[in-house]
């Protein structure tokens, strides 16, 4: 468990590139009773994490814009610009990491509002809203049953994309019938 005992301010100069907010364990100090890990939080334009690094979020800030960490709806978690993206954060849980609880809770609220006749959606949503975190295997099992996907290890981004597919489906967006040509359709009557 890592505990930061004081807040930190980070200076940032806009680069118009994707930046990752990282946490790194810099040095370990041991005493008889416990270990103290000195750490640092910093920005990095390298997406890959080293062994001693953890991702806290990522963003791409446009010139003159303000960075925000509030989300309007479930789809807003993947907004490309000016929003802290927490999808790839490996949120701590028993045995293995999981998705950030804010993502899960927002998804669960959407399920309860939009899915009236699917018991699987209702059960997953209620479990999600009544728990602090949801086990990664539970999320995968839900998606396997709900979407018919293969049961395997998925990245956080892949899990989010499958959840986004469900949200779009519940919102009435047709996923497989997207029109390629956006022009008007012609009807010829003889």
C-alpha positions in Angstrom: 0.0 0.0 0.0 1.3 3.4 -0.9 0.2 6.5 1.1 1.1 10.0 0.0 1.3 12.2 3.2 1.1 15.5 1.4 -0.3 16.9 -1.9 2.0 17.7 -4.7 1.8 20.3 -7.4 3.3 19.5 -10.8 4.3 22.1 -13.3 3.3 21.4 -16.8 4.0 23.2 -20.1 1.6 22.3 -22.9 3.2 20.0 -25.5 0.1 19.0 -27.5 1.2 15.4 -27.0 -0.2 12.6 -24.9 1.2 12.7 -21.4 1.1 10.0 -18.8 0.9 10.9 -15.1 3.2 8.4 -13.4 4.0 7.4 -9.9 7.5 6.0 -9.3 9.0 4.3 -6.2 12.4 6.0 -6.0 14.1 4.8 -2.8 13.4 2.4 0.0 14.3 3.2 3.7 14.0 0.4 6.2 13.6 0.6 10.0 12.9 -2.1 12.5 9.1 -1.6 12.3 8.4 -0.7 8.6 9.7 0.3 5.2 9.3 3.7 3.8 9.2 4.1 0.0 10.2 7.5 -1.2 8.4 8.2 -4.4 7.7 10.8 -7.0 4.8 11.8 -9.3 5.8 13.1 -12.7 4.7 13.5 -16.3 6.1 11.4 -19.1 5.4 11.2 -22.8 6.3 7.5 -22.8 3.3 5.3 -22.5 5.2 2.2 -21.4 5.7 1.7 -17.7 9.0 0.6 -16.1 8.9 -2.0 -13.4 8.9 0.6 -10.6 6.2 2.9 -12.2 2.4 3.1 -12.0 0.1 5.0 -14.2 -2.3 7.5 -12.5 -3.9 8.8 -15.7 -3.1 10.3 -19.1 -4.2 13.3 -21.1 -3.6 15.4 -24.2 -4.1 19.1 -23.5 -4.8 21.5 -26.3 -3.3 24.9 -26.4 -5.3 27.3 -24.2 -7.6 24.6 -22.8 -8.1 23.6 -19.1 -7.5 20.0 -18.0 -10.5 18.4 -16.4 -11.1 15.3 -14.3 -14.9 15.4 -14.1 -16.9 13.2 -16.5 -20.3 14.0 -18.1 -21.2 10.4 -18.9 -19.7 7.0 -19.5 -18.4 7.8 -23.0 -16.6 10.9 -21.6 -13.9 8.7 -20.0 -12.4 8.2 -23.5 -12.5 11.9 -24.5 -9.3 12.4 -26.5 -8.5 16.0 -25.4 -8.4 18.1 -22.2 -9.7 15.3 -20.0 -7.7 13.0 -17.6 -8.1 9.5 -18.9 -8.2 6.9 -16.2 -9.1 3.9 -18.3 -5.6 2.4 -18.3 -5.0 2.9 -14.6 -4.4 -0.4 -12.9 -6.7 0.0 -9.9 -5.7 -2.1 -6.9 -7.9 -5.1 -6.0 -7.5 -8.5 -4.4 -5.1 -10.7 -6.5 -5.0 -8.5 -9.6 -5.8 -5.0 -10.7 -9.2 -4.0 -12.0 -10.9 -1.0 -13.6 -11.2 2.3 -11.7 -14.4 2.3 -9.6 -15.6 5.5 -11.1 -15.7 3.9 -14.5 -17.6 0.8 -13.1 -20.1 2.9 -11.1 -20.9 5.2 -14.1 -21.4 2.1 -16.3 -23.6 0.5 -13.6 -25.8 3.6 -13.3 -26.2 3.7 -17.1 -27.2 0.0 -17.1 -29.9 0.6 -14.4 -31.4 3.5 -16.3 -31.4 2.0 -19.8 -31.6 -1.8 -19.4 -35.1 -2.9 -18.1 -35.4 -6.4 -19.3 -31.9 -7.9 -19.0 -31.4 -9.6 -15.7 -27.6 -10.0 -16.3 -27.3 -6.2 -16.6 -29.4 -5.6 -13.5 -27.4 -8.0 -11.4 -24.0 -6.6 -12.6 -25.2 -3.1 -12.0 -26.4 -3.7 -8.5 -23.3 -5.6 -7.5 -21.2 -2.8 -8.9 -23.1 -0.1 -7.0 -22.9 -2.0 -3.8 -19.2 -2.7 -3.9 -16.1 -0.5 -3.6 -14.4 -2.4 -6.4 -15.4 -5.1 -8.8 -13.1 -8.0 -9.4 -11.6 -8.1 -12.9 -12.8 -11.7 -13.4 -16.4 -10.6 -12.6 -16.2 -7.9 -15.2 -14.8 -10.3 -17.8 -17.4 -13.0 -17.0 -20.2 -10.4 -17.3 -18.9 -9.3 -20.7 -18.4 -12.9 -21.9 -22.1 -13.7 -21.1 -23.5 -10.4 -22.3 -21.6 -10.1 -25.6 -20.5 -13.6 -26.3 -16.8 -12.7 -26.5 -14.0 -15.2 -25.7 -13.0 -15.6 -22.1 -9.4 -14.5 -21.9 -7.2 -11.8 -20.3 -8.2 -8.3 -21.6 -6.5 -5.0 -21.2 -8.4 -2.2 -19.3 -8.9 -0.5 -22.6 -10.4 -3.6 -24.2 -12.8 -4.0 -21.3 -13.8 -0.4 -21.5 -14.4 -0.6 -25.3 -16.7 -3.7 -24.7 -18.6 -1.8 -22.0 -18.9 1.2 -24.3 -20.4 -1.1 -27.0 -23.1 -2.0 -24.5 -23.8 1.6 -23.5 -24.2 2.5 -27.2 -26.5 -0.4 -27.8 -28.6 0.6 -24.8 -28.7 4.2 -26.2 -30.1 2.9 -29.5 -27.0 3.4 -31.5 -26.8 0.7 -34.2 -23.3 -0.8 -34.1 -23.1 -3.0 -37.1 -25.3 -1.0 -39.5 -23.2 2.2 -39.8 -23.7 3.9 -43.2 -20.5 4.4 -45.1 -21.8 7.1 -47.4 -23.3 10.0 -45.5 -25.1 11.4 -48.5 -28.8 11.2 -49.1 -30.3 7.9 -50.3 -32.0 7.9 -53.7 -35.3 6.3 -54.4 -36.3 5.7 -58.0 -40.0 5.3 -58.7 -41.1 4.0 -62.1 
